[in-house]
Amino acid sequence: MNKMTIKELAVELTVELTELCDSIKARSIYTNQLLRSCSSIGANAHEAKYAQSRADFISKLEISLKECYESEYWLEILFKVNSIPEEQYKYLSNKFGILRRKLIASITTAKKNS
């Protein structure tokens, strides 16, 4: 999992969360928000690959990072309202943590090389 690119990890998380959210019927207001924010992580990371400038690249990665934080929030809400078992919550939280650290490292490196 640590060898995966930001985009690959974001896609994997989006697929896993899509399956999870499809199984949660009573919390669509939260699951919709989670899927929107999670899918935006990968979309912005993919766009960053084709950025028009270093500043544009950094901006898109920063948007991905913000969406990652938002996804972690909605995941926590679903856990707190008992829609996700603790084991699954911890597993997904760990994956978001890895993704977040990768984004932070990439942003830091890109800013340093500006």
Order of alpha helices (4+ residues) and beta strands (2+ residues): alpha-alpha-alpha-alpha
